[in-house]
Structures are given as structure tokens and as C-alpha cells.
Amino acid sequence: MTQSSSPDNGMEVLEKTQKESQSSFSRLFSRFLLAFFVVQVVVGGAVIIFVIGSEMSAMQKEGVRKELESHRHVVESYLENRVSFLAEYAKAPALVAGVLNPDDQLANTVDQLESLAMMNKSVRFALQDFQGSIVYSNWLFRNDTPSADFQRLMQGDQDHTVTIIEAREGAVEGWYWKISVPVFYHDQPEGVLSAYIPIHLQDIMGTNGENLRLTLKFADSAVVSYGTAEEPVVSMETTTVYPEITLQQEVSQAVVYNRLKYLITVLTLSFIGCTGMVLFVVHRMGKQMLLVPHERLETLRDELEKEVEAQTADLKMRTVQLSIEIRERREAEIEARETGQLVSALLEGIGAGFYIINPKTQQIIRSNAVIHKLFGLSPWQLSQRECTEAFGNYSQTMIGLACPETVSSETYMEGVARHVDGHSFPIARYLVPVEIRGEEHVGVIVLDITDRKNLERRLNVAQKLESIGELASGIAHEINTPIQYVGDSIRFVQEAAEDIISILEAEGKLIARCREDGKYPDLIEEIEESWDDADLEFIVEEIPKACTRALEGTDRVAVIVRAMKNFAHPGTEGMSSLDVNDSLENTILVSKNEWKYVAEIEKDFEFVPTVKCMPGDINQVFLNVLVNAAHAVGDVVKNSGDKGTITLSTREEGDMVLISISDTGTGIPEAIREKIFDPFFTTKEVGRGTGQGLAIVHDIVVERHGGSIDIETEEGKGTTFKIRLPANK
């Protein structure tokens, strides 16, 4: 029996073969997709980790470097501010006098430096003269020998030096900034003022040092550091403008790379997810298209690859954009921080106090160091306190000035403030709008305008004195002309009287001759009777004396007029040489009406060099002191008819001319001796004194001419003013 294949069996075999073929192709396609997925993940991950990761790592390190540069700028700004302030302190007359005359001016120098030290008790000061000897120091190195820095400052090679030193004993143990500036006199360095400031990096930077360690180095040796950074670290170092001072910053690699790891992880997972999703879609579509012709499969594969490339390109673009945004945000933060530091430094540099008020709560939320110094208040006395409470000890007017409710209030006002120690000073207040976290606040800027008010006062007084001087000069001119007429007329009368007397003498001889000869007896008798009636003998004797007295009077008036003219109008507004003795003589003459009824003047003038000065100002000084002396003596003698004594003397003291004006008046009570040079301070009754005289004297002698004025006084015995002016040699 012969057997043959049936058609049904053939179809089954064909279907089975087709299914096996389809299954094999499907497995092959799935394996291909899996392999493609693995390769895509590996390549994409490698690109993200090595290319994008390295770029982002470089950006992170660049951020660390910029932050280090910002810290360096903060340190340099801090030192520049201290150098600027110390240079201003070095201009103080007491310090200049201290290096020029250490023995004579030691007390004033010590007072000046101790007042500086009181502002910040942790800061130490030292003052050296031109030889490097210590004039004064509250620093433990009291025999500091001249260094190379000292020589460079004295030779004018540098205008300041900044170094770092270590103190190893006493209460000042630790590291200090040593800042030195020259003390100038007539633009020549005569000494050096040094400040020793404790180094507190955290206070300078204003950061808490978390995940960051800053180290200050001097001569490649670590000096001070603060903050913590876990090992391993990313370390960078930069040199400041002071070559031996460097700043090192260490940031934990964990901080730098954790963010980087996070970004790479997010990018990698996003890439894997996107790739997996694409492959899933391709796999689903592939299953439905296994029977599609190969050309169609090729087309779909090309489209799929293009889609994958597009997704990959988009992912790369997003990665780059994210990196740019991170860098821009970091740069914006650094710029904002630097801008804030710059504004704060500018306000402190011009001596402007600043604080911000929340208009809703009236609390002071921020203030700078200048406002604390102006009012003598600690930061805690202002921070987060209501403005009216912080300034509660002041008058209602001061509270209205210091605590505006809105910026719409008067933006500029002037008033008088009071320090916690009790002294008052004029201020100017400005209001500016400030936005904090989207809310409007009131910014208050306060300036001490004492110097400006003093200048205005001086200008007002100078204008009045100028007007008085011009008036006095004009009056002197007007008086001088008729006095000359009177003097010339009296001289004419004197000469005519002499001629008439000569004629009368000749007439007397003629009468005597006629009497001897017996001629004209009637006429002789008539003439002699007229002589007796006119008392001619008395007239002939007294006319010359009267003319002489009249001429002496006119000469005296001329001398007084000339002295007044010289005193009121010395002839120059600039610096010129002045004979102190002549100036005192003129002053005695001009002020005679003030002292002639109460005192006798004693003069003890020696030959002294001239002084280079503004003559009108120095005349005013002598007049004010002499008038004060006359008033003091007048308060003692009153209407008793007795007279006191005012003694004026001149001496040469080295490079200075000493003018002493002593009186036997009431003396100055100890309680007010410190106030006598204050503007508007007076103990005289209303109408007799304005409180300006001695303030003007101090300003002219000390501020304008670089001299000094000292007082020796004893209550009930009198006062001596000792004025020293630089000699013109």
C-alpha cells in the first residue's frame, strides 16, 4: 500500500515554518533592540559623564575660583578702608605735634591716641618719630626698631605698608594686621603711625564657614583660618595686592561634586528613560510589522534612528542650557554680594550712617557701623527694635527726625542729635526708598555736618569782621583828612604867632627907645594901655604852648587812626610775614578803650622772628584775647577805682614764636576749662559776649596756622594764654 502527503499536512508544515521564521526574526529583532539599547545607554552615559560632566566640573571649579577672588576683594577692601582711616588719623594736629615735639606734646599725643583706642579697645597703636623712636605705644613692642617698611615710608617710597605679626604674650596674644602710614608735616614725613588690628577672618567675610575653609597666609606660612571642609578638598590660592599676604580657599570635593553627581544622575536617568521609551515604541511597532516587506522595515528603522538622534540632540541642548543657567545664577549671586559690599564700603568711607526701617512695624532691621559710632549705640540697641524705642531717650523733635514713617516724608532735613555721652552735634538726614523681598522699606542716611556748620559759622563771622574792617578803614580815612587840615592850620598859626611875637618884640624895643628920647609920650602910653587891656604878655607866652599842645593832640589822633587802619585792613588776604611786636602794639592802641579804665599794660617784648601768617586773622586773635583779659580784670576791680595788670610778652622757642598774654583777673573755673573753646559757649551776660571769640582764636591758631594755644589759670589770681606760631625762618 502506497502512502502520499495530503495538502493539509503541507499547509501545516508551511504555517509552522512561517511561524518559526517569524519567531526567529522576532527574537533576532528583539535582541537587536536590546543590544542597541545597551550600546545607546553606554555611549550616552559616557558622553554625559565624561564630556558634559567634565564641562560642568570645570564650571563648578570656576565658581569656587570666583568666590575666592570675591573673598580676596573683601580682604583688600577691608585693609584699604583701615589704611584710609589711619591716614586721616595721622593728619591730626596732636599727632603731628607729637612727632615734632615729643616731650612738649606728649600729653596731647597720648590723649589723641587713647581716644582712638577707645573707639575699638582691641586695636593697638604706636607712634614713632623720624628716627624710629617710640613716642607712644599701647602695643607690647615698646622698643620697635626701625624696619625696612619704616625706612620706605620715611623716604616716601610708599604711602602705607601692611604686614602681619604674631603676639605671643599678654592680653594681646594672637595674630594682628600691622598697618603703618607716615605722619606728614608740610608735606614731609616726620614720623610713622601704626595700628595693630586683631585678625578675625569670619568678621571680615561675614560668612559662617560651613563646607568652606579660608586660610590667611603670610610669607607662605598659614596665619589664621576658619571654617571646615571635609577631606578630600578642592584647594585654590590667590595673592593679594600685598605680595607676602595670600588667601587660600578649600572646599570639600563632596560639596563640589554632589551637585555634579546629582545633575549627571538626572541627565543619565532621563536619557535612559527616553531611550527605553523610544525602544519600547519601536519594539511594539516592530511586532506589528514583522510581515511588512524588508524595504518598509528599513524605512522605519531610518526614521527611528532619526528620532533617537533628535531626542539625543535635544537632551544635549537642554543639558547645555541647564549648565548656562547654573553659571549665570552663580555669577548673579556673586555680583549682588559684591554690589552690597561696595555700597556698604562707600557709605562707611564717606562717614554716612545708614539704617533701614520697616514702615509697617517701625522696626530697625539693618544698620551699619557708622550709625553706631555717631550715636554711641551698640548694634543690639538698634537691631529689630522699634525706632521710637531705640531713640526713646531723645527729644520729640529728634524722634521725628530719626524715625520717619514713610519715604513720602520730607526727604531732606537737618537737626541736632545727641551722643550717649551727652554732647550734641548737627546732622543731615536723607530718605531713600529700599525694596526688600518685594516690600518697600525706608532707608535713612545720616551725615554728621559739624564741619560744614563750623565753616558756615566761620564764613558768617569772617563776613561780619570784613564789613567792620572796611567800615573802620573808611572812618579812619575820613578822620585822617580833616585832622591833616587841622594840623596844617595849627602849624600855620604857630608860625604866624612866632612872626607876630618877633614884631611885638621889635615894637617893644622901639617904644623903649622913644621913651629914652622923650618922644611921643602920649602914643607910648596909649600903646602900653592897650597891651595891658589885652594881657599881651600872657598871650605871647601861651600861644606857642597852645599850638604845641594842639599839634601833639593831632599827632596822637593820627597815630590812633593809622593803627586802626593797619589793624582793620592789614593789606593782604594771603600769607605774609608779620612782625608780632608791631601787631601787639597796634592791638594795644586799638583796644585802649577796653582796658584803660581797669588795667595797666606791661610789655616785655624781645626781638623775635616774623611769622608767616594771615595778618588780619592774627590781629583778630590778639584783640580777642586782650579784650577777654580786660573783661576778666574788670570783673575783679569793678568800680573800685583800682587797676589790675595785663602783661604782654614775646619769646623765641626753637622753631616757634611764643606770645603770652597774662591778666590778674578772676581766672577760669575748673568745671568749664574744657569748654572755653567751644562755639557759642560764654559765661558773660547777654550783650557782652557771643561765645565766638575763643572759638575763633582756636580755629585761627590751630587749624589755619598749625600753631597751638595753651592756658595756665588759677581761680582768683588770673589767667595766661600762651600762643605759639611757627617762626618764619
ZAMARGU-4260 file (C-alpha; in steps of 0.2 Angstrom, whole numbers, plus 5000, padded with zeros to 4 digits):
<rodrens>
0) 5000/5000/5000 | 5007/5017/4994 | 5006/5032/5005 | 5007/5051/4999 | 5007/5068/5008
5) 4990/5076/5010 | 4988/5095/5006 | 4983/5099/5024 | 4999/5092/5030 | 5009/5103/5018
10) 4999/5119/5024 | 5003/5114/5042 | 5021/5112/5038 | 5021/5129/5029 | 5012/5138/5043
15) 5024/5130/5055 | 5039/5135/5045 | 5032/5153/5043 | 5029/5154/5062 | 5046/5148/5066
20) 5053/5160/5054 | 5043/5174/5061 | 5048/5169/5079 | 5066/5168/5074 | 5065/5185/5066
25) 5056/5192/5081 | 5069/5186/5093 | 5083/5192/5082 | 5074/5209/5081 | 5072/5210/5100
30) 5090/5205/5103 | 5095/5219/5091 | 5084/5231/5100 | 5091/5226/5117 | 5109/5227/5110
35) 5105/5244/5103 | 5098/5250/5119 | 5113/5244/5129 | 5125/5252/5117 | 5115/5268/5117
40) 5115/5269/5136 | 5133/5266/5137 | 5138/5279/5124 | 5125/5292/5130 | 5131/5289/5148
45) 5149/5291/5143 | 5145/5307/5134 | 5136/5314/5149 | 5149/5308/5162 | 5165/5312/5153
50) 5160/5327/5141 | 5146/5336/5149 | 5152/5330/5167 | 5169/5337/5164 | 5162/5354/5157
55) 5151/5355/5172 | 5165/5351/5184 | 5176/5365/5176 | 5161/5377/5179 | 5160/5372/5197
60) 5178/5375/5200 | 5177/5391/5191 | 5164/5396/5203 | 5175/5391/5218 | 5189/5402/5210
65) 5177/5417/5208 | 5171/5415/5226 | 5190/5415/5231 | 5193/5431/5221 | 5177/5439/5230
70) 5185/5435/5247 | 5201/5442/5241 | 5192/5458/5236 | 5184/5459/5253 | 5200/5457/5262
75) 5208/5471/5251 | 5194/5482/5253 | 5194/5480/5272 | 5213/5484/5273 | 5211/5499/5261
80) 5197/5506/5272 | 5208/5504/5288 | 5223/5512/5278 | 5212/5527/5273 | 5205/5529/5291
85) 5223/5528/5298 | 5229/5540/5286 | 5216/5553/5291 | 5220/5550/5309 | 5238/5553/5305
90) 5234/5571/5300 | 5228/5575/5317 | 5237/5591/5324 | 5241/5582/5340 | 5250/5568/5332
95) 5259/5579/5320 | 5265/5590/5335 | 5269/5574/5345 | 5282/5568/5332 | 5289/5585/5330
100) 5290/5589/5349 | 5288/5573/5358 | 5292/5580/5375 | 5281/5595/5374 | 5266/5587/5366
105) 5266/5570/5374 | 5251/5573/5384 | 5240/5579/5369 | 5248/5564/5359 | 5243/5552/5372
110) 5225/5559/5373 | 5223/5558/5355 | 5229/5540/5353 | 5219/5534/5368 | 5204/5542/5361
115) 5207/5532/5345 | 5210/5516/5356 | 5193/5519/5365 | 5184/5518/5348 | 5189/5500/5347
120) 5198/5493/5363 | 5205/5478/5353 | 5215/5489/5342 | 5233/5495/5347 | 5243/5510/5341
125) 5261/5515/5341 | 5268/5532/5336 | 5287/5534/5330 | 5296/5549/5327 | 5308/5552/5311
130) 5322/5542/5320 | 5310/5527/5323 | 5310/5530/5342 | 5293/5526/5350 | 5284/5542/5355
135) 5269/5532/5362 | 5263/5514/5361 | 5250/5504/5369 | 5257/5489/5360 | 5268/5477/5369
140) 5283/5480/5357 | 5288/5497/5365 | 5305/5497/5358 | 5301/5493/5340 | 5317/5496/5330
145) 5316/5505/5313 | 5312/5492/5299 | 5313/5492/5280 | 5295/5496/5280 | 5298/5511/5291
150) 5313/5517/5280 | 5302/5516/5264 | 5288/5526/5272 | 5300/5539/5278 | 5309/5540/5261
155) 5292/5542/5253 | 5294/5526/5243 | 5277/5520/5249 | 5262/5529/5256 | 5257/5514/5268
160) 5263/5497/5272 | 5253/5481/5278 | 5261/5466/5286 | 5255/5453/5298 | 5264/5450/5315
165) 5261/5437/5329 | 5260/5442/5348 | 5264/5428/5360 | 5262/5436/5377 | 5250/5445/5387
170) 5232/5450/5383 | 5236/5453/5365 | 5241/5436/5361 | 5237/5431/5343 | 5239/5437/5325
175) 5237/5455/5320 | 5237/5466/5305 | 5251/5479/5306 | 5246/5495/5296 | 5258/5509/5295
180) 5256/5526/5287 | 5268/5542/5288 | 5264/5557/5298 | 5267/5572/5287 | 5271/5590/5292
185) 5272/5602/5277 | 5271/5588/5265 | 5287/5579/5273 | 5286/5563/5283 | 5291/5566/5301
190) 5285/5550/5309 | 5275/5534/5307 | 5258/5530/5315 | 5255/5511/5316 | 5239/5502/5320
195) 5239/5483/5326 | 5222/5476/5322 | 5217/5458/5328 | 5214/5447/5313 | 5196/5440/5313
200) 5193/5432/5296 | 5175/5427/5300 | 5170/5445/5304 | 5178/5452/5288 | 5170/5439/5277
205) 5153/5439/5285 | 5150/5420/5282 | 5149/5405/5294 | 5162/5395/5285 | 5151/5379/5283
210) 5159/5367/5270 | 5172/5380/5267 | 5189/5383/5275 | 5198/5400/5272 | 5216/5402/5277
215) 5226/5418/5278 | 5245/5416/5274 | 5259/5427/5276 | 5276/5423/5268 | 5269/5406/5263
220) 5265/5401/5281 | 5247/5399/5287 | 5242/5413/5300 | 5223/5412/5303 | 5210/5400/5296
225) 5192/5397/5299 | 5178/5386/5293 | 5178/5367/5290 | 5180/5357/5274 | 5179/5338/5274
230) 5194/5329/5265 | 5197/5327/5251 | 5196/5346/5246 | 5197/5357/5231 | 5211/5370/5236
235) 5214/5386/5227 | 5226/5401/5232 | 5227/5419/5227 | 5239/5433/5231 | 5233/5450/5237
240) 5240/5467/5232 | 5251/5465/5247 | 5264/5452/5239 | 5268/5442/5255 | 5249/5440/5260
245) 5240/5426/5251 | 5222/5419/5254 | 5219/5400/5252 | 5201/5393/5250 | 5197/5375/5252
250) 5181/5367/5248 | 5176/5349/5251 | 5175/5339/5235 | 5159/5332/5242 | 5151/5349/5241
255) 5158/5352/5223 | 5154/5335/5216 | 5137/5331/5225 | 5128/5344/5214 | 5138/5337/5199
260) 5133/5319/5203 | 5115/5324/5205 | 5114/5333/5188 | 5123/5319/5180 | 5112/5306/5188
265) 5096/5316/5182 | 5103/5318/5165 | 5108/5299/5164 | 5091/5293/5170 | 5082/5305/5159
270) 5092/5298/5144 | 5089/5280/5149 | 5071/5283/5151 | 5069/5292/5135 | 5079/5279/5126
275) 5069/5265/5134 | 5053/5273/5129 | 5058/5275/5111 | 5064/5257/5110 | 5048/5251/5118
280) 5038/5260/5105 | 5049/5253/5091 | 5048/5236/5099 | 5029/5237/5099 | 5028/5244/5081
285) 5041/5230/5076 | 5030/5216/5082 | 5016/5223/5071 | 5027/5225/5056 | 5036/5209/5056
290) 5027/5204/5040 | 5030/5220/5031 | 5042/5220/5017 | 5060/5222/5021 | 5061/5239/5012
295) 5047/5246/5024 | 5057/5239/5039 | 5072/5248/5033 | 5062/5264/5031 | 5055/5263/5048
300) 5072/5259/5056 | 5079/5275/5047 | 5065/5285/5054 | 5068/5278/5071 | 5086/5282/5071
305) 5082/5300/5066 | 5070/5301/5081 | 5083/5294/5093 | 5096/5307/5086 | 5084/5321/5088
310) 5080/5316/5106 | 5098/5314/5110 | 5102/5332/5102 | 5088/5339/5112 | 5094/5331/5128
315) 5111/5338/5125 | 5104/5355/5121 | 5094/5355/5137 | 5110/5350/5147 | 5120/5364/5140
320) 5106/5377/5144 | 5105/5370/5162 | 5124/5372/5163 | 5122/5390/5157 | 5108/5394/5169
325) 5118/5387/5184 | 5133/5398/5179 | 5123/5414/5176 | 5114/5411/5193 | 5131/5409/5202
330) 5138/5425/5194 | 5122/5435/5198 | 5124/5430/5216 | 5142/5435/5217 | 5138/5451/5208
335) 5124/5455/5220 | 5135/5451/5235 | 5149/5462/5229 | 5137/5476/5225 | 5131/5476/5243
340) 5148/5476/5250 | 5153/5490/5238 | 5138/5501/5244 | 5142/5497/5262 | 5160/5502/5260
345) 5156/5518/5251 | 5144/5523/5264 | 5157/5520/5278 | 5170/5528/5268 | 5161/5545/5267
350) 5156/5543/5285 | 5137/5541/5282 | 5127/5532/5295 | 5113/5521/5287 | 5099/5511/5294
355) 5083/5503/5286 | 5065/5505/5294 | 5051/5493/5291 | 5036/5506/5289 | 5023/5493/5295
360) 5031/5488/5311 | 5043/5504/5313 | 5057/5492/5317 | 5075/5495/5313 | 5080/5479/5303
365) 5098/5484/5297 | 5111/5497/5302 | 5129/5500/5298 | 5144/5503/5310 | 5144/5522/5306
370) 5127/5525/5314 | 5133/5515/5330 | 5148/5526/5331 | 5138/5543/5328 | 5126/5540/5342
375) 5137/5528/5353 | 5124/5514/5352 | 5128/5496/5351 | 5121/5485/5336 | 5109/5476/5348
380) 5102/5493/5354 | 5096/5496/5336 | 5093/5479/5328 | 5075/5473/5327 | 5069/5487/5339
385) 5056/5500/5336 | 5064/5516/5330 | 5055/5526/5343 | 5061/5514/5357 | 5079/5514/5351
390) 5079/5533/5351 | 5067/5535/5366 | 5079/5545/5376 | 5079/5559/5364 | 5068/5574/5362
395) 5052/5573/5351 | 5060/5583/5338 | 5074/5571/5336 | 5062/5556/5336 | 5053/5564/5321
400) 5070/5567/5313 | 5076/5549/5315 | 5060/5539/5314 | 5051/5544/5298 | 5035/5534/5294
405) 5036/5534/5275 | 5048/5539/5261 | 5035/5552/5256 | 5040/5562/5272 | 5052/5576/5269
410) 5067/5568/5261 | 5080/5580/5267 | 5080/5588/5285 | 5093/5595/5296 | 5093/5594/5315
415) 5103/5592/5331 | 5107/5574/5338 | 5114/5569/5354 | 5128/5556/5358 | 5125/5544/5373
420) 5139/5554/5382 | 5129/5569/5381 | 5137/5580/5368 | 5126/5587/5354 | 5131/5588/5335
425) 5121/5594/5319 | 5116/5581/5307 | 5108/5580/5290 | 5095/5566/5286 | 5091/5559/5269
430) 5077/5547/5265 | 5078/5534/5251 | 5066/5520/5246 | 5073/5502/5248 | 5064/5486/5242
435) 5067/5471/5252 | 5058/5454/5247 | 5046/5464/5237 | 5041/5476/5251 | 5045/5494/5252
440) 5056/5500/5266 | 5063/5517/5272 | 5081/5519/5270 | 5088/5533/5282 | 5106/5541/5278
445) 5113/5551/5292 | 5128/5563/5290 | 5137/5572/5304 | 5138/5590/5297 | 5148/5598/5311
450) 5162/5603/5300 | 5150/5611/5287 | 5141/5621/5301 | 5158/5627/5308 | 5163/5633/5290
455) 5146/5642/5289 | 5149/5650/5306 | 5167/5655/5301 | 5161/5662/5285 | 5147/5672/5293
460) 5159/5679/5307 | 5173/5682/5293 | 5160/5692/5283 | 5155/5702/5298 | 5173/5706/5303
465) 5177/5711/5285 | 5162/5723/5285 | 5168/5730/5301 | 5186/5731/5295 | 5181/5740/5279
470) 5170/5752/5289 | 5184/5756/5302 | 5196/5758/5287 | 5184/5771/5279 | 5181/5780/5295
475) 5200/5781/5298 | 5202/5788/5281 | 5188/5801/5284 | 5195/5806/5300 | 5213/5807/5294
480) 5209/5821/5280 | 5202/5834/5292 | 5215/5830/5305 | 5228/5834/5292 | 5219/5851/5289
485) 5218/5855/5307 | 5237/5851/5310 | 5242/5861/5295 | 5231/5876/5301 | 5239/5875/5318
490) 5256/5874/5311 | 5252/5890/5301 | 5245/5899/5317 | 5261/5894/5326 | 5272/5901/5313
495) 5262/5917/5311 | 5262/5919/5331 | 5281/5917/5331 | 5282/5931/5317 | 5269/5942/5327
500) 5279/5940/5343 | 5295/5945/5334 | 5286/5961/5328 | 5280/5964/5345 | 5297/5962/5352
505) 5304/5975/5339 | 5289/5986/5344 | 5294/5985/5362 | 5312/5990/5358 | 5305/6005/5348
510) 5294/6011/5362 | 5309/6009/5374 | 5320/6020/5363 | 5306/6033/5361 | 5304/6034/5380
515) 5323/6036/5382 | 5322/6050/5369 | 5306/6058/5376 | 5297/6056/5360 | 5278/6053/5358
520) 5274/6050/5376 | 5255/6051/5373 | 5256/6037/5359 | 5268/6026/5370 | 5255/6027/5385
525) 5241/6023/5373 | 5250/6008/5366 | 5255/6002/5384 | 5237/6003/5390 | 5231/5993/5375
530) 5244/5980/5379 | 5238/5979/5397 | 5220/5978/5392 | 5224/5964/5380 | 5235/5955/5393
535) 5248/5954/5378 | 5261/5947/5389 | 5251/5931/5394 | 5245/5929/5376 | 5263/5930/5369
540) 5268/5917/5382 | 5253/5905/5380 | 5250/5905/5361 | 5266/5894/5357 | 5262/5882/5371
545) 5244/5881/5365 | 5250/5877/5347 | 5262/5864/5353 | 5248/5855/5364 | 5236/5856/5349
550) 5249/5848/5337 | 5253/5835/5350 | 5234/5831/5350 | 5233/5830/5331 | 5248/5819/5330
555) 5241/5807/5343 | 5224/5806/5333 | 5234/5802/5318 | 5244/5788/5327 | 5227/5781/5333
560) 5219/5782/5315 | 5235/5774/5307 | 5234/5760/5320 | 5216/5757/5317 | 5218/5757/5298
565) 5233/5745/5299 | 5223/5734/5311 | 5207/5734/5301 | 5215/5732/5284 | 5232/5724/5285
570) 5234/5725/5266 | 5234/5706/5261 | 5222/5692/5261 | 5235/5679/5259 | 5250/5673/5269
575) 5263/5686/5273 | 5277/5690/5286 | 5271/5699/5301 | 5281/5707/5315 | 5272/5701/5331
580) 5278/5715/5342 | 5271/5728/5330 | 5255/5719/5329 | 5253/5719/5348 | 5257/5737/5349
585) 5243/5741/5336 | 5231/5730/5346 | 5235/5738/5362 | 5232/5755/5354 | 5216/5750/5346
590) 5209/5741/5361 | 5214/5755/5373 | 5196/5760/5377 | 5193/5742/5384 | 5207/5742/5396
595) 5212/5760/5401 | 5200/5761/5415 | 5203/5744/5423 | 5221/5739/5420 | 5239/5745/5416
600) 5248/5737/5402 | 5265/5730/5404 | 5276/5725/5389 | 5290/5713/5389 | 5294/5711/5370
605) 5310/5703/5365 | 5317/5703/5347 | 5308/5688/5339 | 5307/5682/5321 | 5292/5686/5310
610) 5279/5674/5307 | 5271/5669/5291 | 5253/5671/5293 | 5237/5679/5288 | 5239/5696/5297
615) 5221/5700/5298 | 5217/5684/5307 | 5232/5685/5319 | 5227/5703/5323 | 5209/5696/5327
620) 5217/5683/5339 | 5227/5696/5349 | 5212/5708/5350 | 5200/5694/5356 | 5212/5688/5370
625) 5217/5705/5375 | 5198/5711/5377 | 5195/5695/5386 | 5209/5699/5398 | 5202/5717/5401
630) 5185/5710/5405 | 5192/5697/5417 | 5202/5711/5426 | 5186/5722/5425 | 5176/5709/5434
635) 5189/5710/5449 | 5191/5728/5451 | 5173/5733/5446 | 5170/5752/5451 | 5183/5752/5465
640) 5195/5764/5455 | 5209/5751/5457 | 5218/5744/5442 | 5224/5727/5438 | 5238/5722/5426
645) 5239/5715/5409 | 5256/5708/5404 | 5261/5705/5385 | 5277/5696/5381 | 5286/5688/5366
650) 5299/5675/5366 | 5308/5664/5353 | 5306/5645/5357 | 5315/5635/5344 | 5305/5635/5328
655) 5290/5644/5336 | 5287/5661/5342 | 5278/5662/5359 | 5266/5676/5363 | 5260/5676/5381
660) 5245/5687/5387 | 5243/5687/5406 | 5230/5695/5417 | 5226/5697/5435 | 5208/5693/5433
665) 5196/5681/5440 | 5204/5665/5432 | 5194/5651/5424 | 5184/5639/5435 | 5190/5621/5433
670) 5172/5615/5428 | 5172/5625/5412 | 5190/5624/5406 | 5187/5611/5394 | 5173/5621/5386
675) 5180/5638/5383 | 5185/5635/5365 | 5168/5628/5361 | 5157/5638/5349 | 5144/5649/5357
680) 5150/5645/5375 | 5151/5660/5386 | 5149/5665/5404 | 5146/5683/5401 | 5130/5692/5402
685) 5119/5694/5387 | 5125/5708/5376 | 5143/5707/5382 | 5149/5691/5374 | 5143/5679/5360
690) 5154/5664/5364 | 5163/5666/5347 | 5179/5674/5352 | 5190/5660/5359 | 5182/5648/5346
695) 5188/5659/5333 | 5205/5661/5341 | 5207/5642/5342 | 5202/5639/5324 | 5214/5653/5318
700) 5229/5647/5328 | 5227/5628/5327 | 5218/5624/5311 | 5223/5638/5300 | 5241/5641/5305
705) 5247/5625/5313 | 5251/5633/5330 | 5245/5629/5347 | 5236/5638/5362 | 5238/5633/5380
710) 5230/5640/5396 | 5238/5642/5413 | 5224/5648/5425 | 5221/5649/5444 | 5204/5655/5451
715) 5205/5671/5460 | 5223/5675/5453 | 5222/5676/5434 | 5225/5668/5418 | 5239/5667/5405
720) 5236/5662/5387 | 5251/5655/5378 | 5250/5656/5359 | 5263/5648/5349 | 5265/5651/5330
725) 5278/5644/5318 | 5293/5656/5315 | 5297/5662/5298 | 5315/5657/5296
</rodrens>
